[in-house]
Amino acid sequence: MQFIAFGDVHESTGLITAIPGLAQADGVIITGDITNRGSREAVDRVFRAVAAVNPRIFAQPGNMDTDTVQTFLTEQDADIHLRVRGLAPGLGLMGVGLSTPTPFGTPGEVSEETIVRWLDETHRLAAHFDHLVCAIHEPPANTRLDMLGNGQHVGSPGVRAFIERVQPALVVTGHIHEATGTDMIGNTPVINPGMLAGGGYVRIDFNGQTVSAVLESV
């Protein structure tokens, strides 16, 4: 089975149809920042653009999304924020969206303590899966994936500690646009595909026994 993951859409949908194999994928995972402080109309436009290519969508809000975005995803039965969904026999998808506080006062910000609590509570719902893919909008601290252009690390220590302890099969993150890339925390690959407008996406394969993932670009 194969899945495509991307995030930080920010209402820019022009490259969706250019992603190779998107229509044939077994599902599409959107890790957050679907809109820009978005309205129902904004999230609907993005959702329709993706669904026109592949209707099996799993999505969550990022810090730039509003409660309206979360409500829309729930109504579409596409939401993964604080949920665990079955992607295939033995393979689960766990989502934790939003972010810790930023200097910009975006609508989807919560405390570090809340993110940590959400990770633990949501992970308890995944106990019956042998393999777990995590979509966590907030990147783990002190990696290639949480680094600003000036070299400052701004990710979450709690997200990093969660990954170190749980060692999921894969984590797809985002939020820090300039920190596109891959890293490892223990045995867990962590990938930030950057902004969708930059062409980045993650191709995830599952053969029934092993999860593998590659960062690719349109």
N, C-alpha and C positions, 0 to 999 in steps of 0.2 A: 504494500500500500504506500501511497505517496501523498504528502500534504505540502501546501505552500503557506509560508508565514511571512507577514510583513507588518509594519506599523508606522506610526508618525505620518499618517496620510495627510492630515491637515487640509482636507477637502480637495486635494490634488489627485485626480483620477486618471490623468492622461496616459499613464504608463500601464494601467491595469491590463489592457488587452495585449500588451507587448510581452507579458510574462510567459515564457515558454511552458506549455503543459498545464496552464492554470485550469483550463476547461476540463481536462482529463483527471485532475487531482481528486483525491477522495475527500478533500475538504480544504477550506481556506481559513487561516488563523490570523486575526487582526489584533495586535497586541496593545493598541491604545492610541490616543490622539487622532481620532477619526476626523474631528472637526477643529475649528478655531473658536473656542468658547461657543460651541455651535447650537443652532436651533434644530428643531425637528426636521425642518426642510433640508438643512445641511446634511444631517446624518442620513436622511432618506435618500438624498442624491448619491452619496457614497455607497450606501448599501445596495441601491439599485444598480449602480455601475459594476459592482463586484458580482452581484447575483445574476446579472445578464450573461456573465461568463461562467460562473460556477455558483449554484444556489446553496451549497452546503457551507454555511458561514458560521464561524465561532469568533466572537468579538467581545471586547471589553473597552471601557472608557480609560483614557489617560488623563493627565492633569489638565489638558486643554479642553476636555469634554465636560459637559454639564449633566445634572440629574436628568434632564430631558433626553440626553443621548442614552443613558442607562435604561430609562423607561422604554425607549424605542426598541432597544436590543432585547429587552425582556419580552415585549409584545411580539417580537419576531421569533421568539424562542431561539435566539442566537447568542445570548449572553453567557459569558464564562467568568465574569468577575465574582470571586468568592464561591465559585462552583467547580465541580469536577465532572467532566463529560467523558464518556467512552468514545474513543476514536476507532478502536478495533478490539477484538478479543484480547484481553490482557494489557491493552494500551489505554492509558487515561490522559486527559488534558486538564490541567489545573490552572486557573486564572486568578491573578491578583493585579488589579489595575490601579489607576491614580498614581500619585507620587508624594514624596515628602515635600516640605515647604520649599518654594523657590523664591528668588528675589522679585518675581513678577506678579505675585498674587493671582495665580491662575485658579480656575474654579474647582479643580479636582485635586486639592492638596490635603493631606492628612499628616498626622505626626508619625515620627519614626516608630513610636510605640504601637500605634494603630497598625502600621504595615506589618510589624513583627507578629502581632496578635492575629491578624488576618491570615498570614502565611501558615501559622501553626493550626489555626482552626480549619482552614481549607484543606490543609494536608491530611488532617484526620479523616476527611471524606474519601481519601484516595487509597485507603489501606488495602482494598481488595484488588488493586491493579499491580501487575508484576513490573510494568514499565510506565514511567511517568514523564510526560513533557510538561514543563511549566512555562506559561506566558506571564512574565512579571514585568510590568512597564518600567518600574524603578530599577536601575541597574545596580549590581553589587559593587561595593566600595573597593577601591584600590585594584582596579583591573584596567585593561585597555578600553573598556566599554563605558567608563564613567568619567572620562578625562576631557575637560574643556580644552580649547585651543591653547590656553596658557599653561597647560600641564597640570592644572588643579583637579584633584579627584573629588567628585561631588556625589557619589553614589551612596547607597545605604549599607552601613555595617550589618544591620539586621538581615538584609537580603543575602549578603555574603555568608553570614553565619548559618542561615537556613540552608543554603546550598552545600556548605561544608558538612553539615550534619546529615542532611537527607540524601545527598548525592543522587538527584534525579537523573534520568537518562539524557535530558537536554533541557536547557533554559534558553528561551528567546526573550530578549529584553529590548529596550529602546530608550526614548526620552532624551538622551544626549546625542543630538544629531551628528556632531562632528566625530563621535567616537565609534563609528562604524568599524566592525571587525569581529574577531573571535578570540576567545581566551579559554583557559581551563581552570576550574576550581576543583581540586582533587581529580576525580575521574569524570567530572561533569563538563561537557562542552557548553559554553555560554556564548551566544551570538547576538550582536546588535546589528541589524541590517540597515540602520540609518533611516533617513526620510525616504518614503516611497518615491517622491519626486526625483531623488537621486538615483533611482533604479535598483536599489538593494532589496533582496528578498532571500528567504531561507527555504531550501528544498529539504524536506524531511522524509526519510524512507523507513519503513518498518516491514521486516520480513517474517514477522511472527515471533522472532527471538531477539532481535537486535534493532535498536534505533540508531540511525546515522543521519547526519545533517551536514549540509554544505551551504556556505554563504555564496550567493551568486548575484549577478547584476545584469540588468537588461542592456 
